[in-house]
Amino acid sequence: MTEAASPPVSGTHRWVSLMVHDLASSQEFYHELFGWEFEEGPSQLGPYVRAIRDGHPVAGLGEIAPGVRRVVAWLPYIATRNADSTAAMIRESGGTVAVGPLDVEGVGRLAIASDLSGAAFGLWEGGPRRRGSVHIPAGAPEWNELITAETTGLGKFYSLVFGYEAAPEPALPEGSDYLTLRLGNRPVASIRGVAGALPHDRGPHWLTYFAVPDVAEALERIDRLGGRQLSEPQVSPFGRWAQVADREGAPFAVIRAAKR
């Protein structure tokens, strides 16, 4: 993400990546939406670029091999000091490891896994270290939230695997099916149960929130660029936000975060 310890603290969300069918079109979309510039990424990952905002890497875009059909979705990568032991814990806790762990030159050791509900996420061990925190007001990931039918069992899974404290969010109304995942006192991600509103064609998935200075303006731009608005703008204790999709249907959210 836009803030990382040196080395990254296990359990922090340190990167988001998107695999698409048309890399050039997606680069155009996100450049016009967020002002991203791009640089070539590791060749071992196939066609892949890093998105740069204000001189800092904020996300990755890769291209799916021709003829391969898969759901296009943003994938959060979660830091770990030992990808192999974390992968083993995922399996012991009822999850699945689909890819790796494997070494990527100049990046670190990576894996792709899924939790009890089937929602995919990545693991990242090692990689470049950053000094201090970086604040990018727009065009960078602000938050990752797991969207699922219900939170039951998932808080325990992520607590076992990453050492989170999973607890209801006190800023939301009592009875909300919502858990905040914390490391110590620091919130790092959340799980939101949406019951029957879970998309049947997508299932449980992680949703990345990207910071924007104005939600209404971002929605207009997304529509003009060929994306779609999936929800009306909402105001929560965390800010004003709306869920959208890009040209290939990958869901994400735009948010003007509240000052906390």
Beta strands, then each sheet from edge to edge (+ up, - down):
strand 1: 13-20
strand 2: 37-40
strand 3: 48-53
strand 4: 56-63
strand 5: 74-79
strand 6: 96-104
strand 7: 108-114
strand 8: 120-125
strand 9: 141-148
strand 10: 165-168
strand 11: 178-183
strand 12: 186-193
strand 13: 205-211
strand 14: 228-229
strand 15: 234-236
strand 16: 239-245
strand 17: 251-257
sheet 1: 2+ 3- 4+ 1+ 5- 8- 7+ 6-
sheet 2: 10+ 11- 12+ 9+ 13- 17- 16+ 14-
sheet 3: 10+ 11- 12+ 9+ 13- 17- 16+ 15-
end
